[in-house]
Amino acid sequence: MAEESGAEEVAAVTTGHEPQGLNALKSSLEQSDRAVALQALQMALTELGDGVTLVWRRPASKLAGRIKPVSAFRDDQGRICRHVLYSLALGTYEKKIEGVACREENGHWAIAG
């Protein structure tokens, strides 16, 4: 289930030791969770304006994500790219990622770098 919000939201999360938490996050993601996370990223980058946050949840696996496109620009190859803030939470562990995604010729967004 997804919600859109223009307001900044902050989640209160208890974090553990990062390497252990990151390993738990990676090992706990099922293929269907990964597919939903990638689908949400594609949708947010394509449909949302700068500063709008997409919030999605998978209650059965206790997985949640927030995606916030921040700004758009053209790279050296002329592709449309967007700075994006993405966070994934699994139980009490949250991983925040800041990156850039660029739109490929086929219309899909690819994470740069």
N, C-alpha and C positions, 0 to 999 in steps of 0.2 A: 504494500500500500504506500503510495507516495503523497507527499504534501509539498506545496510550494509556499515559500515565505520570503518576503523581501527583508524581513528583520533578521538581524544576526541572532543566532541561538547558541547558547553555550550549554554543553552537557556536563553534568557533574559526574565524573568517572574516577573510580579508584584505580590507580595504575600500579602494576607490579613491576618487577625487574624487566626492562624492555626486551632483552634477547629471549628470555623465557616466554614472555607475553607474545612476542612476535612469532616465535615458533609455534605456540599454541594456536595463534590466529591462523597461520598458514596451514597447519595440520588439521585444523577443525573445519576448514572450508570444504564443503562438498562441491562437486562439479556444478550442481544446480545453483549453489550460492555464488560461485564465480561467474556463472552466466548471468545471473540477476544483477550482480555488481557491475559487470561490463555493459549490460543493457541500460542500466540506470545512467552510467557515465555517458554513453552515446546519446541518450535522450536529453540529458541535461545540457550537454554541449551544443546540441542541435536546436533545442526548443527554448531554452531559458535565456533571458537577458542578463547582462552583467549585474552582479550583486544579488541575484535571486538564488535561494537555496532550495535544492531538492532534498527531501528527507525520505528515506525508504527503510522498511523493516521486514525482516523474516522472523516472526515470533517463534516458529518451530525450532530454528537453529540459534536463536538469541543473537542474530546478526542484524546490525543496523548500519546505515551509511548516510553521510551528508555530502552533497556535491555543490560547490558554489563557483560557477564561472566568474572570474574577476574582471578580465579585460581581454579585448581582441586586438590582433595585429596581423600583419603579413610578414612572413619570413623571407629569407633571401631567395627562396624558390617561388615566391608569389603565393604560397598557400595561406589560407586563413588559419590562424592559430589562436589559442586562448590560454591565458593563465587560469589555472583552476586549483581550488582547495578541495581536498577530498579527505574524508575521515571514515574509517571503518571501525566499528566497535563490536566486540564479541564478548558477551558477559561483562566483566569488569575491566577488560583491556581495550584501549582505544589507540589506534595508530593514525596520526595525521600526516598527510602527504601534500606537498605543494609542488606543482609541476606545470608543464606546458603540453597541450595536445594540439596537433595540427590535422586539418581535414585533408584526407587523401583524395585522389581523383575519383575513386569509387564511392565517395560520400561518407565513408567511415572515418572516425577520428582515431588517430594513433598517438600514443604518448611519446613525446620527443625525448631522446636520450636514453 
